[in-house]
Amino acid sequence: MLAVIWGSPLVEVMRRLRLGKQIRLEGPQSHQAKMGTPAMGGVLIIIAVVLITVVVNIVQLVKRLDIAESVVIPLGVLVAYAILGGIDDYQGFRQRPGVGMLARYKIIYQVGIAVGAAAILYIFVNKGQGLVAVPTVRVLLTMGWIYIPIAAFIITGTANAVNFTDGLDGLAGIISATAFAAYGIIAFMQDQQFLLVFCFIMVGACFAFLWFNAHPAQMFMGDVGSQAIGGALGVVALMTNQWLILPIIALIPVVTTISVMLQVASSQLSRRYLGRDIRPFRMSPLHNHFVLLGWSETQIVQRWWLIGISAAMIGIALALI
């Protein structure tokens, strides 16, 4: 409710600062009408989550410092990726219109944040064991130090996966809210009260953002939101030790990322070895392929959400066994 109240003034501030979306010419023609729409709406989510999480947990955190990491780690990753995404968005408005931060620099910063978070999880949460839950196996398995690079890959990959998914009005927000709700239920089953609260604060903030991002969108999430949400989701999955089922719970972002990788790899390999450009999709990410097939944005978002809900339910079921 607080985020919805702040939303309208935020839209006006972004318009006055001319923080509008730059649409690439190679994108779907239907997206050209979105040019200039305020595109750092993820700030709405970040501010709401940080303030409410701190207010809700401040007394408990002071009294029980031993469980402070349950909130501090995902919140820290959320803020770190939000800052990185905000810089990326700003450069896309002012320095490199429509492009933003160079990919090679962005991935270095992303990996740096992820490695730091993975090391903290390994040392303070997993107590140097590197734990993983496997469906049907009744005990947690120990991985050792190999957990750190795997965890860093998960955090970085999830941050970029949600970023790729942020391409249609309402898509990234509703898919992210569904994934956090699923992990909130898993945290409840594990009696991780702090993590449970964090997950559902994220759900509420995503819903508030969707109030303004529903088609036709008044604001877009931008990297400041999508990278932060994805990174936090990866951390939450790791903190529940149920990260093996993350590709199922976050099925839409994972498939979206795979579509981008297939498109790029197919194009480059076919030009090198066959002398012509062969691509499996009309355009990537995957949702753009269906836009060009004639599906409306509302159809795609609703159908992707149905798939996302079904996948989240399967993921929860796997966590139970």
C-alpha atoms as one frame of an Amber mdcrd trajectory, in Angstrom:
protein
   0.000   0.000   0.000   2.854   2.379   0.812   4.514   1.649  -2.525   1.272
   2.286  -4.417   0.962   5.646  -2.644   4.547   6.562  -3.597   4.153   5.308
  -7.153   2.369   8.235  -8.787   4.794  10.885  -7.443   7.697   8.655  -8.538
   6.330   8.457 -12.092   6.092  12.261 -12.185   9.632  12.689 -10.819  11.072
  10.318 -13.446   9.216  12.189 -16.194  10.568  15.532 -15.013  14.105  14.098
 -14.869  13.557  12.602 -18.359  14.454   9.103 -17.212  12.515   7.619 -20.119
  12.893   4.275 -21.885  15.101   4.189 -24.968  13.761   1.608 -27.432  16.226
  -0.165 -29.714  15.382   0.045 -33.410  15.871  -3.717 -33.846  13.129  -4.469
 -31.300   9.491  -5.216 -32.165   7.795  -2.271 -33.881   4.957  -2.417 -31.348
   7.469  -1.415 -28.653   8.268   1.907 -30.317   5.140   3.388 -28.719   6.785
   2.845 -25.309   9.560   5.319 -26.028   9.956   7.774 -23.169   8.032   5.780
 -20.536   9.746   6.242 -17.121  12.182   3.347 -16.844  13.625   3.186 -13.344
  10.459   2.002 -11.637  12.391  -0.711  -9.815  13.310   2.033  -7.317   9.723
   1.719  -6.083  10.356  -1.928  -5.173  13.807  -1.403  -3.664  12.832   1.495
  -1.382   9.705  -0.278  -0.163  11.506  -3.551   0.547  14.453  -1.934   2.337
  12.365   0.363   4.547   9.687  -2.152   5.471  12.161  -5.003   6.039  14.234
  -2.862   8.390  11.192  -1.571  10.275   9.626  -5.022  10.646  12.834  -6.721
  11.761  14.777  -4.052  13.660  13.850  -5.207  17.185  14.423  -8.886  16.441
  17.713  -8.192  14.712  19.046  -6.213  17.661  18.035  -8.950  20.099  19.240
 -11.905  18.023  22.342 -10.965  16.076  23.027 -14.649  15.415  20.214 -14.738
  12.848  20.785 -11.286  11.387  22.197 -12.814   8.209  18.723 -14.155   7.380
  17.743 -10.623   6.373  21.046  -8.795   5.964  22.444 -11.004   3.172  19.482
 -10.932   0.757  18.866  -7.273   1.557  22.549  -6.432   0.966  22.583  -8.225
  -2.393  19.323  -6.495  -3.345  20.812  -3.064  -2.645  24.187  -3.842  -4.284
  22.596  -5.017  -7.525  20.138  -2.112  -7.408  23.047   0.351  -7.311  24.753
  -1.437 -10.210  21.492  -1.570 -12.166  20.818   2.098 -11.431  24.205   3.083
 -12.853  23.494   0.918 -15.899  20.087   2.575 -16.398  21.477   6.076 -15.955
  24.210   5.475 -18.526  21.505   4.222 -20.872  19.700   7.557 -20.501  22.638
   9.948 -20.593  25.932   8.434 -21.818  25.071   5.441 -24.035  21.396   5.882
 -25.019  19.564   2.583 -25.329  22.686   0.565 -24.447  23.868   1.438 -20.937
  26.935   0.002 -19.258  29.286  -2.071 -21.385  28.522  -5.772 -20.909  32.106
  -6.719 -20.017  32.179  -4.229 -17.147  28.710  -5.109 -15.945  29.460  -8.832
 -15.716  32.646  -8.130 -13.736  30.699  -6.116 -11.153  27.894  -8.683 -11.075
  30.297 -11.553 -10.469  32.156  -9.544  -7.814  28.951  -8.976  -5.835  27.925
 -12.610  -6.294  31.280 -14.036  -5.166  31.203 -11.861  -2.042  27.664 -12.987
  -1.211  28.526 -16.648  -1.940  31.546 -16.511   0.391  29.428 -14.999   3.191
  26.761 -17.672   2.699  29.400 -20.411   2.775  31.156 -19.131   5.900  28.336
 -17.746   8.049  25.183 -19.558   6.906  26.510 -22.966   5.828  29.324 -22.911
   8.428  31.900 -23.959   5.831  29.928 -26.957   4.610  28.218 -25.799   1.416
  24.819 -27.418   1.848  22.329 -28.526  -0.792  18.934 -30.202  -0.517  18.160
 -32.900  -3.076  14.536 -33.981  -3.658  13.773 -37.438  -2.157  17.012 -37.315
  -0.106  16.164 -36.789   3.570  19.469 -35.190   4.619  21.348 -32.145   3.389
  24.412 -32.963   1.312  27.751 -31.234   1.868  29.660 -29.795  -1.105  32.624
 -28.038   0.489  34.354 -25.059  -1.107  32.975 -25.846  -4.601  29.760 -24.332
  -3.233  31.188 -20.795  -3.614  31.594 -20.720  -7.430  28.284 -22.544  -7.873
  26.495 -20.085  -5.584  28.111 -17.125  -7.371  26.940 -18.540 -10.718  23.393
 -18.928  -9.375  23.216 -15.347  -8.074  24.706 -13.849 -11.240  22.630 -16.058
 -13.514  19.359 -15.291 -11.732  20.072 -11.546 -11.798  20.551 -11.662 -15.576
  17.648 -14.080 -16.125  15.136 -11.729 -14.497  16.714  -8.859 -16.441  16.110
 -10.692 -19.741  12.524 -11.421 -18.678  11.819  -7.726 -18.139  10.597  -7.038
 -21.669   6.792  -6.859 -21.575   4.416  -4.904 -19.377   3.900  -6.808 -16.118
   5.966  -9.861 -17.047   9.043  -9.635 -14.803   7.043  -8.355 -11.834   4.426
 -11.114 -11.814   6.954 -13.901 -12.472   9.250 -12.608  -9.710   6.380 -12.297
  -7.226   5.369 -15.894  -7.959   8.920 -17.174  -7.405   9.317 -15.284  -4.118
   5.939 -16.575  -2.926   7.114 -20.133  -3.636  10.338 -19.660  -1.685   8.393
 -17.909   1.069   6.326 -21.066   1.479   9.505 -23.172   1.521  11.012 -20.840
   4.151   7.826 -21.256   6.218   8.154 -25.046   6.046  11.753 -24.680   7.266
  10.711 -22.276  10.048  12.985 -19.555   8.632  10.811 -16.724   9.914  13.020
 -13.843   8.810  13.419 -15.218   5.296   9.680 -15.859   5.102   8.942 -12.224
   5.964  11.506 -10.955   3.448  10.030 -13.091   0.649   6.508 -11.822   1.167
   7.633  -8.211   1.508   9.178  -8.756  -1.938   5.869 -10.163  -3.174   3.980
  -7.137  -1.873   6.449  -4.680  -3.397   6.274  -6.463  -6.769   2.477  -6.283
  -6.640   2.658  -2.546  -5.917   4.979  -2.081  -8.902   2.564  -4.073 -11.085
  -0.136  -1.519 -10.245   1.807   0.909 -12.422   3.399  -1.627 -14.772   0.185
  -3.328 -15.941  -0.403  -2.889 -19.673  -0.156  -0.143 -20.833   2.676   0.535
 -18.398   3.125   3.887 -16.652   6.651   2.865 -15.638   9.178   0.142 -16.422
  11.296  -1.768 -13.940  14.709  -1.081 -15.463  17.950  -2.786 -14.462  17.762
  -1.099 -11.058  14.855  -3.423 -10.310  15.357  -6.519 -12.449  19.000  -7.184
 -11.505  18.282  -6.538  -7.824  15.222  -8.800  -7.730  17.032 -11.592  -9.583
  20.096 -11.421  -7.343  17.952 -11.476  -4.191  15.968 -14.443  -5.525  19.187
 -16.386  -6.065  20.297 -15.654  -2.500  16.929 -16.723  -1.064  17.134 -20.016
  -2.973  20.619 -20.626  -1.571  19.580 -19.748   1.982  16.816 -22.356   1.899
  19.356 -24.869   0.496  16.692 -25.620  -2.135  18.617 -24.124  -5.026  18.487
 -27.243  -7.193  14.798 -26.544  -7.803  15.402 -22.869  -8.658  15.370 -23.590
 -12.436  11.877 -25.043 -11.950  10.466 -22.308  -9.701  12.028 -19.648 -11.955
  11.223 -21.574 -15.154  10.225 -18.544 -17.244  13.418 -16.537 -16.559  15.536
 -19.656 -17.163  13.846 -20.477 -20.482  14.058 -16.813 -21.489  17.809 -16.802
 -20.840  18.294 -20.052 -22.768  16.445 -18.540 -25.733  18.890 -15.615 -25.794
  21.895 -17.947 -25.584  20.559 -20.183 -28.379  19.815 -17.188 -30.586  23.296
 -15.722 -30.213  25.137 -19.054 -30.508  23.135 -20.173 -33.542  23.661 -16.865
 -35.325  27.408 -16.779 -34.738  28.082 -20.449 -35.514  25.929 -20.540 -38.640
  27.612 -17.424 -40.062  31.054 -18.842 -39.324  30.555 -22.372 -40.649  27.619
 -22.126 -43.069  28.048 -18.619 -44.403  24.490 -17.593 -43.567  22.643 -16.401
 -40.499  20.352 -19.070 -39.030  18.354 -18.239 -35.916  15.862 -20.481 -34.085
  13.600 -17.567 -33.097  12.291 -14.560 -34.969  13.668 -12.439 -32.144  14.991
 -13.039 -28.650  14.235 -13.046 -25.755  11.525 -15.647 -26.239   8.590 -13.329
 -25.495   9.590 -11.142 -28.457   9.343 -14.197 -30.721   5.685 -14.565 -29.749
   5.081 -10.825 -30.145   6.184 -11.186 -33.775   3.924 -14.237 -34.142   0.994
 -11.955 -33.392   0.321 -12.675 -29.716  -0.692  -9.648 -27.669   1.373  -8.592
 -24.664  -1.513  -9.452 -22.354  -1.798 -12.956 -23.812   1.907 -13.635 -23.399
   2.086 -12.298 -19.840  -0.996 -14.198 -18.683   0.118 -17.457 -20.293   3.684
 -17.095 -18.977   2.223 -16.451 -15.530   0.115 -19.635 -15.715   3.265 -21.557
 -16.607   5.165 -19.801 -13.810   2.516 -20.641 -11.200   2.439 -24.295 -12.288
   6.243 -24.489 -12.171   6.306 -22.888  -8.701   3.782 -25.444  -7.428   5.941
 -28.271  -8.784   8.987 -26.736  -7.119   7.213 -26.548  -3.745   6.117 -30.162
  -4.126   9.718 -31.218  -4.806  10.850 -29.315  -1.708   8.376 -31.364   0.347
   9.859 -34.690  -0.712
